[in-house]
């Protein structure tokens, strides 16, 4: 099973809010997921990022592959692979 760290879109129309999740790569964007490790709110100025550092590092160590957007968010949060 290929596991990815990616964004799950939530919020209202034209007011996106994202949750950073760990999911099977075959599941749909807003479908079933394994774990929720943080949030990202691009509508705030500056963008609000909250990541559970311990969980993120655990999943990265277990082989979860972050998407481009999530890897940028993790870099801003100070979490390296």
N, C-alpha and C positions, 0 to 999 in steps of 0.2 A: 504494500500500500504506500503510494507516494503522498507524503504529508507536506502541506504548504502553509505558510503564515501569510494571510491576506486580509484585505479589508472587506467588511460586511456593511453595506450601505443601509442607513436607517434615517429617520427624520422625515420631515415633510417635503413636499414638492418644492424645489428651488432652495431648500435649506438643508443640505446634506449633513449628516453626522455619521461617523464611521466607528465600528468596533473592530479591533484587531483580533482576529481569531486564528486558530489552528484547525485546519480541515483537510479531509481527503481531497486530493486534487481533482477527482472526478465529480465531486458534489457541486451543485449550483452555487452561485455567488451568495445568495441569501438563504441557502438551504442548511442542511444538517452540518454541525461542526463538532469538534472534539473538545476544545477549550477556548475560553475568552481570556486574552491576556492584557487588553488595554483598550483605550479609546483615542480618537482623533477628531477634533472639531475644527475644520478649516474656516468656519464662518466668523470665528473670533479674531480679534486683532491684538496681539499675535496669536497664531493658531495654538489651540490647547491640545497638549499631548500628555497622556497618562499611560504609562506602561509598567506592568508588574515585572520588574527587572529579573527577579528570581525565576519566574515562570518562563520568560523569554529565553534566558540563558539555558534553562533545562531543555526546552524544545529545540533550540539550536544545536545543543550537544547531542540530542537524540536524532539529528539528521533532518529536521524540518527545514525546507527551503523557503526563505522569504521572497515575496514578489518585489519588483523594483520599488514600488511605493512604500512598502513596509520596510525594506532595507534602508531607505532614506529616513523614515521616521525613527527607526532604531538608532541610526547614526546620530540624529539630532538629540535623541534621548540619552546618548552616551553608551549604548550597548553595541559592542563589537562581536563579530563571529569568532 
